[in-house]
Amino acid sequence: MAKNKTKEFSMGIPVEKHDTAAWANIKETKPVSRVTIPSEIDVRNAKEWVDTNQK
């Protein structure tokens, strides 16, 4: 058994919190999985970015 319990204690604590990020623009969150759903404008912007940056 490991003598260092700090790692085991901190394993459940998330490092990042994406739901408060400046780029998140969250429209809603799924109730069970807590997956964030972006707004329609952000989805359009992402598709436009992908379409213009394809090889």
PDB file of N, CA, C and O in Angstrom:
ATOM      1  N   MET A   1       0.836  -1.183   0.000  1.00  0.00           N
ATOM      2  CA  MET A   1       0.000   0.000   0.000  1.00  0.00           C
ATOM      3  C   MET A   1       0.880   1.245   0.000  1.00  0.00           C
ATOM      4  O   MET A   1       1.914   1.288   0.667  1.00  0.00           O
ATOM      5  N   ALA A   2       0.469   2.232  -0.736  1.00  0.00           N
ATOM      6  CA  ALA A   2       1.257   3.454  -0.858  1.00  0.00           C
ATOM      7  C   ALA A   2       1.179   4.278   0.423  1.00  0.00           C
ATOM      8  O   ALA A   2       0.144   4.343   1.086  1.00  0.00           O
ATOM      9  N   LYS A   3       2.299   4.900   0.744  1.00  0.00           N
ATOM     10  CA  LYS A   3       2.336   5.753   1.924  1.00  0.00           C
ATOM     11  C   LYS A   3       1.814   7.152   1.616  1.00  0.00           C
ATOM     12  O   LYS A   3       1.400   7.881   2.518  1.00  0.00           O
ATOM     13  N   ASN A   4       1.837   7.523   0.327  1.00  0.00           N
ATOM     14  CA  ASN A   4       1.399   8.861  -0.070  1.00  0.00           C
ATOM     15  C   ASN A   4      -0.094   8.823  -0.388  1.00  0.00           C
ATOM     16  O   ASN A   4      -0.489   8.348  -1.453  1.00  0.00           O
ATOM     17  N   LYS A   5      -0.909   9.309   0.509  1.00  0.00           N
ATOM     18  CA  LYS A   5      -2.364   9.297   0.342  1.00  0.00           C
ATOM     19  C   LYS A   5      -2.864  10.534  -0.393  1.00  0.00           C
ATOM     20  O   LYS A   5      -4.048  10.600  -0.724  1.00  0.00           O
ATOM     21  N   THR A   6      -2.011  11.512  -0.659  1.00  0.00           N
ATOM     22  CA  THR A   6      -2.428  12.750  -1.315  1.00  0.00           C
ATOM     23  C   THR A   6      -2.957  12.483  -2.708  1.00  0.00           C
ATOM     24  O   THR A   6      -3.972  13.054  -3.107  1.00  0.00           O
ATOM     25  N   LYS A   7      -2.282  11.625  -3.453  1.00  0.00           N
ATOM     26  CA  LYS A   7      -2.715  11.314  -4.809  1.00  0.00           C
ATOM     27  C   LYS A   7      -4.084  10.648  -4.795  1.00  0.00           C
ATOM     28  O   LYS A   7      -4.952  11.004  -5.593  1.00  0.00           O
ATOM     29  N   GLU A   8      -4.285   9.697  -3.910  1.00  0.00           N
ATOM     30  CA  GLU A   8      -5.563   9.005  -3.819  1.00  0.00           C
ATOM     31  C   GLU A   8      -6.671   9.971  -3.416  1.00  0.00           C
ATOM     32  O   GLU A   8      -7.801   9.841  -3.887  1.00  0.00           O
ATOM     33  N   PHE A   9      -6.371  10.921  -2.566  1.00  0.00           N
ATOM     34  CA  PHE A   9      -7.364  11.880  -2.107  1.00  0.00           C
ATOM     35  C   PHE A   9      -7.780  12.842  -3.214  1.00  0.00           C
ATOM     36  O   PHE A   9      -8.955  13.192  -3.320  1.00  0.00           O
ATOM     37  N   SER A  10      -6.830  13.272  -4.039  1.00  0.00           N
ATOM     38  CA  SER A  10      -7.119  14.290  -5.038  1.00  0.00           C
ATOM     39  C   SER A  10      -7.560  13.728  -6.388  1.00  0.00           C
ATOM     40  O   SER A  10      -7.781  14.507  -7.315  1.00  0.00           O
ATOM     41  N   MET A  11      -7.695  12.435  -6.534  1.00  0.00           N
ATOM     42  CA  MET A  11      -8.078  11.836  -7.815  1.00  0.00           C
ATOM     43  C   MET A  11      -9.494  12.244  -8.233  1.00  0.00           C
ATOM     44  O   MET A  11      -9.755  12.349  -9.432  1.00  0.00           O
ATOM     45  N   GLY A  12     -10.397  12.473  -7.314  1.00  0.00           N
ATOM     46  CA  GLY A  12     -11.771  12.813  -7.647  1.00  0.00           C
ATOM     47  C   GLY A  12     -11.988  14.283  -7.924  1.00  0.00           C
ATOM     48  O   GLY A  12     -13.065  14.661  -8.385  1.00  0.00           O
ATOM     49  N   ILE A  13     -11.019  15.115  -7.665  1.00  0.00           N
ATOM     50  CA  ILE A  13     -11.159  16.557  -7.857  1.00  0.00           C
ATOM     51  C   ILE A  13     -10.773  16.910  -9.294  1.00  0.00           C
ATOM     52  O   ILE A  13      -9.641  16.646  -9.699  1.00  0.00           O
ATOM     53  N   PRO A  14     -11.698  17.509 -10.087  1.00  0.00           N
ATOM     54  CA  PRO A  14     -11.349  17.858 -11.466  1.00  0.00           C
ATOM     55  C   PRO A  14     -10.326  18.985 -11.521  1.00  0.00           C
ATOM     56  O   PRO A  14     -10.306  19.873 -10.668  1.00  0.00           O
ATOM     57  N   VAL A  15      -9.482  18.928 -12.540  1.00  0.00           N
ATOM     58  CA  VAL A  15      -8.440  19.929 -12.695  1.00  0.00           C
ATOM     59  C   VAL A  15      -9.007  21.189 -13.342  1.00  0.00           C
ATOM     60  O   VAL A  15      -8.640  22.305 -12.974  1.00  0.00           O
ATOM     61  N   GLU A  16      -9.896  21.003 -14.301  1.00  0.00           N
ATOM     62  CA  GLU A  16     -10.457  22.130 -15.032  1.00  0.00           C
ATOM     63  C   GLU A  16     -11.962  22.172 -14.860  1.00  0.00           C
ATOM     64  O   GLU A  16     -12.596  21.153 -14.584  1.00  0.00           O
ATOM     65  N   LYS A  17     -12.520  23.340 -15.021  1.00  0.00           N
ATOM     66  CA  LYS A  17     -13.969  23.495 -14.938  1.00  0.00           C
ATOM     67  C   LYS A  17     -14.420  24.186 -16.217  1.00  0.00           C
ATOM     68  O   LYS A  17     -14.392  25.413 -16.309  1.00  0.00           O
ATOM     69  N   HIS A  18     -14.837  23.394 -17.207  1.00  0.00           N
ATOM     70  CA  HIS A  18     -15.149  23.918 -18.524  1.00  0.00           C
ATOM     71  C   HIS A  18     -16.480  24.660 -18.583  1.00  0.00           C
ATOM     72  O   HIS A  18     -16.686  25.465 -19.491  1.00  0.00           O
ATOM     73  N   ASP A  19     -17.379  24.416 -17.650  1.00  0.00           N
ATOM     74  CA  ASP A  19     -18.680  25.067 -17.747  1.00  0.00           C
ATOM     75  C   ASP A  19     -18.616  26.555 -17.413  1.00  0.00           C
ATOM     76  O   ASP A  19     -19.571  27.280 -17.691  1.00  0.00           O
ATOM     77  N   THR A  20     -17.538  27.020 -16.835  1.00  0.00           N
ATOM     78  CA  THR A  20     -17.404  28.448 -16.565  1.00  0.00           C
ATOM     79  C   THR A  20     -16.357  29.110 -17.459  1.00  0.00           C
ATOM     80  O   THR A  20     -16.010  30.273 -17.253  1.00  0.00           O
ATOM     81  N   ALA A  21     -15.858  28.378 -18.444  1.00  0.00           N
ATOM     82  CA  ALA A  21     -14.841  28.922 -19.341  1.00  0.00           C
ATOM     83  C   ALA A  21     -15.434  30.030 -20.215  1.00  0.00           C
ATOM     84  O   ALA A  21     -16.630  30.032 -20.506  1.00  0.00           O
ATOM     85  N   ALA A  22     -14.599  30.950 -20.618  1.00  0.00           N
ATOM     86  CA  ALA A  22     -15.062  32.079 -21.418  1.00  0.00           C
ATOM     87  C   ALA A  22     -15.550  31.640 -22.784  1.00  0.00           C
ATOM     88  O   ALA A  22     -16.427  32.283 -23.360  1.00  0.00           O
ATOM     89  N   TRP A  23     -14.999  30.556 -23.315  1.00  0.00           N
ATOM     90  CA  TRP A  23     -15.369  30.094 -24.645  1.00  0.00           C
ATOM     91  C   TRP A  23     -16.537  29.126 -24.629  1.00  0.00           C
ATOM     92  O   TRP A  23     -16.958  28.671 -25.692  1.00  0.00           O
ATOM     93  N   ALA A  24     -17.065  28.801 -23.491  1.00  0.00           N
ATOM     94  CA  ALA A  24     -18.066  27.744 -23.382  1.00  0.00           C
ATOM     95  C   ALA A  24     -19.395  28.112 -24.045  1.00  0.00           C
ATOM     96  O   ALA A  24     -19.914  27.316 -24.827  1.00  0.00           O
ATOM     97  N   ASN A  25     -19.961  29.279 -23.763  1.00  0.00           N
ATOM     98  CA  ASN A  25     -21.252  29.698 -24.306  1.00  0.00           C
ATOM     99  C   ASN A  25     -22.274  28.568 -24.261  1.00  0.00           C
ATOM    100  O   ASN A  25     -22.772  28.138 -25.302  1.00  0.00           O
ATOM    101  N   ILE A  26     -22.580  28.100 -23.092  1.00  0.00           N
ATOM    102  CA  ILE A  26     -23.439  26.944 -22.899  1.00  0.00           C
ATOM    103  C   ILE A  26     -24.897  27.344 -23.026  1.00  0.00           C
ATOM    104  O   ILE A  26     -25.355  28.294 -22.390  1.00  0.00           O
ATOM    105  N   LYS A  27     -25.620  26.603 -23.859  1.00  0.00           N
ATOM    106  CA  LYS A  27     -27.054  26.820 -24.010  1.00  0.00           C
ATOM    107  C   LYS A  27     -27.804  26.047 -22.940  1.00  0.00           C
ATOM    108  O   LYS A  27     -28.680  26.590 -22.266  1.00  0.00           O
ATOM    109  N   GLU A  28     -27.455  24.771 -22.788  1.00  0.00           N
ATOM    110  CA  GLU A  28     -28.078  23.921 -21.781  1.00  0.00           C
ATOM    111  C   GLU A  28     -27.147  22.768 -21.431  1.00  0.00           C
ATOM    112  O   GLU A  28     -26.108  22.574 -22.060  1.00  0.00           O
ATOM    113  N   THR A  29     -27.539  22.015 -20.422  1.00  0.00           N
ATOM    114  CA  THR A  29     -26.761  20.865 -19.980  1.00  0.00           C
ATOM    115  C   THR A  29     -27.689  19.660 -19.899  1.00  0.00           C
ATOM    116  O   THR A  29     -28.813  19.764 -19.407  1.00  0.00           O
ATOM    117  N   LYS A  30     -27.213  18.515 -20.384  1.00  0.00           N
ATOM    118  CA  LYS A  30     -28.021  17.297 -20.293  1.00  0.00           C
ATOM    119  C   LYS A  30     -28.127  16.901 -18.829  1.00  0.00           C
ATOM    120  O   LYS A  30     -27.140  16.979 -18.097  1.00  0.00           O
ATOM    121  N   PRO A  31     -29.312  16.476 -18.390  1.00  0.00           N
ATOM    122  CA  PRO A  31     -29.524  16.245 -16.958  1.00  0.00           C
ATOM    123  C   PRO A  31     -28.713  15.099 -16.361  1.00  0.00           C
ATOM    124  O   PRO A  31     -28.144  15.266 -15.282  1.00  0.00           O
ATOM    125  N   VAL A  32     -28.641  13.970 -17.005  1.00  0.00           N
ATOM    126  CA  VAL A  32     -27.982  12.809 -16.399  1.00  0.00           C
ATOM    127  C   VAL A  32     -26.473  12.866 -16.586  1.00  0.00           C
ATOM    128  O   VAL A  32     -25.722  12.720 -15.622  1.00  0.00           O
ATOM    129  N   SER A  33     -26.019  13.080 -17.832  1.00  0.00           N
ATOM    130  CA  SER A  33     -24.590  13.034 -18.117  1.00  0.00           C
ATOM    131  C   SER A  33     -23.895  14.364 -17.854  1.00  0.00           C
ATOM    132  O   SER A  33     -22.667  14.408 -17.796  1.00  0.00           O
ATOM    133  N   ARG A  34     -24.644  15.439 -17.694  1.00  0.00           N
ATOM    134  CA  ARG A  34     -24.128  16.786 -17.461  1.00  0.00           C
ATOM    135  C   ARG A  34     -23.204  17.252 -18.594  1.00  0.00           C
ATOM    136  O   ARG A  34     -22.251  17.998 -18.367  1.00  0.00           O
ATOM    137  N   VAL A  35     -23.508  16.790 -19.831  1.00  0.00           N
ATOM    138  CA  VAL A  35     -22.769  17.211 -21.013  1.00  0.00           C
ATOM    139  C   VAL A  35     -23.343  18.548 -21.463  1.00  0.00           C
ATOM    140  O   VAL A  35     -24.561  18.713 -21.540  1.00  0.00           O
ATOM    141  N   THR A  36     -22.477  19.488 -21.756  1.00  0.00           N
ATOM    142  CA  THR A  36     -22.948  20.805 -22.167  1.00  0.00           C
ATOM    143  C   THR A  36     -23.280  20.818 -23.651  1.00  0.00           C
ATOM    144  O   THR A  36     -22.608  20.178 -24.460  1.00  0.00           O
ATOM    145  N   ILE A  37     -24.328  21.560 -23.995  1.00  0.00           N
ATOM    146  CA  ILE A  37     -24.767  21.711 -25.377  1.00  0.00           C
ATOM    147  C   ILE A  37     -24.556  23.171 -25.750  1.00  0.00           C
ATOM    148  O   ILE A  37     -25.111  24.059 -25.102  1.00  0.00           O
ATOM    149  N   PRO A  38     -23.756  23.434 -26.794  1.00  0.00           N
ATOM    150  CA  PRO A  38     -23.478  24.819 -27.177  1.00  0.00           C
ATOM    151  C   PRO A  38     -24.684  25.465 -27.859  1.00  0.00           C
ATOM    152  O   PRO A  38     -25.619  24.778 -28.272  1.00  0.00           O
ATOM    153  N   SER A  39     -24.648  26.776 -27.969  1.00  0.00           N
ATOM    154  CA  SER A  39     -25.724  27.473 -28.659  1.00  0.00           C
ATOM    155  C   SER A  39     -25.623  27.219 -30.156  1.00  0.00           C
ATOM    156  O   SER A  39     -24.583  26.783 -30.649  1.00  0.00           O
ATOM    157  N   GLU A  40     -26.701  27.491 -30.872  1.00  0.00           N
ATOM    158  CA  GLU A  40     -26.740  27.230 -32.315  1.00  0.00           C
ATOM    159  C   GLU A  40     -25.720  28.085 -33.064  1.00  0.00           C
ATOM    160  O   GLU A  40     -25.142  27.639 -34.055  1.00  0.00           O
ATOM    161  N   ILE A  41     -25.503  29.291 -32.600  1.00  0.00           N
ATOM    162  CA  ILE A  41     -24.524  30.181 -33.240  1.00  0.00           C
ATOM    163  C   ILE A  41     -23.128  29.584 -33.138  1.00  0.00           C
ATOM    164  O   ILE A  41     -22.361  29.622 -34.101  1.00  0.00           O
ATOM    165  N   ASP A  42     -22.797  29.032 -31.974  1.00  0.00           N
ATOM    166  CA  ASP A  42     -21.477  28.421 -31.800  1.00  0.00           C
ATOM    167  C   ASP A  42     -21.305  27.188 -32.675  1.00  0.00           C
ATOM    168  O   ASP A  42     -20.212  26.936 -33.181  1.00  0.00           O
ATOM    169  N   VAL A  43     -22.371  26.419 -32.858  1.00  0.00           N
ATOM    170  CA  VAL A  43     -22.293  25.245 -33.726  1.00  0.00           C
ATOM    171  C   VAL A  43     -22.049  25.681 -35.166  1.00  0.00           C
ATOM    172  O   VAL A  43     -21.241  25.075 -35.870  1.00  0.00           O
ATOM    173  N   ARG A  44     -22.738  26.721 -35.603  1.00  0.00           N
ATOM    174  CA  ARG A  44     -22.538  27.241 -36.964  1.00  0.00           C
ATOM    175  C   ARG A  44     -21.119  27.773 -37.144  1.00  0.00           C
ATOM    176  O   ARG A  44     -20.484  27.523 -38.169  1.00  0.00           O
ATOM    177  N   ASN A  45     -20.628  28.500 -36.158  1.00  0.00           N
ATOM    178  CA  ASN A  45     -19.262  29.028 -36.235  1.00  0.00           C
ATOM    179  C   ASN A  45     -18.236  27.898 -36.295  1.00  0.00           C
ATOM    180  O   ASN A  45     -17.258  27.990 -37.037  1.00  0.00           O
ATOM    181  N   ALA A  46     -18.449  26.849 -35.532  1.00  0.00           N
ATOM    182  CA  ALA A  46     -17.524  25.722 -35.539  1.00  0.00           C
ATOM    183  C   ALA A  46     -17.531  25.015 -36.889  1.00  0.00           C
ATOM    184  O   ALA A  46     -16.477  24.653 -37.411  1.00  0.00           O
ATOM    185  N   LYS A  47     -18.725  24.819 -37.457  1.00  0.00           N
ATOM    186  CA  LYS A  47     -18.813  24.167 -38.770  1.00  0.00           C
ATOM    187  C   LYS A  47     -18.158  25.031 -39.837  1.00  0.00           C
ATOM    188  O   LYS A  47     -17.457  24.516 -40.708  1.00  0.00           O
ATOM    189  N   GLU A  48     -18.378  26.322 -39.776  1.00  0.00           N
ATOM    190  CA  GLU A  48     -17.766  27.237 -40.743  1.00  0.00           C
ATOM    191  C   GLU A  48     -16.242  27.197 -40.627  1.00  0.00           C
ATOM    192  O   GLU A  48     -15.542  27.195 -41.640  1.00  0.00           O
ATOM    193  N   TRP A  49     -15.732  27.166 -39.410  1.00  0.00           N
ATOM    194  CA  TRP A  49     -14.289  27.116 -39.200  1.00  0.00           C
ATOM    195  C   TRP A  49     -13.699  25.822 -39.778  1.00  0.00           C
ATOM    196  O   TRP A  49     -12.655  25.843 -40.429  1.00  0.00           O
ATOM    197  N   VAL A  50     -14.390  24.687 -39.526  1.00  0.00           N
ATOM    198  CA  VAL A  50     -13.914  23.410 -40.056  1.00  0.00           C
ATOM    199  C   VAL A  50     -13.940  23.413 -41.573  1.00  0.00           C
ATOM    200  O   VAL A  50     -12.993  22.953 -42.211  1.00  0.00           O
ATOM    201  N   ASP A  51     -15.015  23.929 -42.157  1.00  0.00           N
ATOM    202  CA  ASP A  51     -15.145  23.941 -43.610  1.00  0.00           C
ATOM    203  C   ASP A  51     -14.048  24.802 -44.269  1.00  0.00           C
ATOM    204  O   ASP A  51     -13.542  24.451 -45.335  1.00  0.00           O
ATOM    205  N   THR A  52     -13.690  25.906 -43.644  1.00  0.00           N
ATOM    206  CA  THR A  52     -12.681  26.781 -44.250  1.00  0.00           C
ATOM    207  C   THR A  52     -11.251  26.290 -44.006  1.00  0.00           C
ATOM    208  O   THR A  52     -10.336  26.686 -44.728  1.00  0.00           O
ATOM    209  N   ASN A  53     -11.050  25.449 -43.019  1.00  0.00           N
ATOM    210  CA  ASN A  53      -9.702  24.985 -42.688  1.00  0.00           C
ATOM    211  C   ASN A  53      -9.421  23.559 -43.129  1.00  0.00           C
ATOM    212  O   ASN A  53      -8.440  22.963 -42.685  1.00  0.00           O
ATOM    213  N   GLN A  54     -10.238  23.013 -43.972  1.00  0.00           N
ATOM    214  CA  GLN A  54      -9.961  21.683 -44.508  1.00  0.00           C
ATOM    215  C   GLN A  54      -8.946  21.789 -45.619  1.00  0.00           C
ATOM    216  O   GLN A  54      -8.849  22.820 -46.283  1.00  0.00           O
ATOM    217  N   LYS A  55      -8.185  20.720 -45.825  1.00  0.00           N
ATOM    218  CA  LYS A  55      -7.157  20.712 -46.868  1.00  0.00           C
ATOM    219  C   LYS A  55      -7.748  20.410 -48.200  1.00  0.00           C
ATOM    220  O   LYS A  55      -7.029  20.362 -49.198  1.00  0.00           O
TER     221      LYS A  55
END
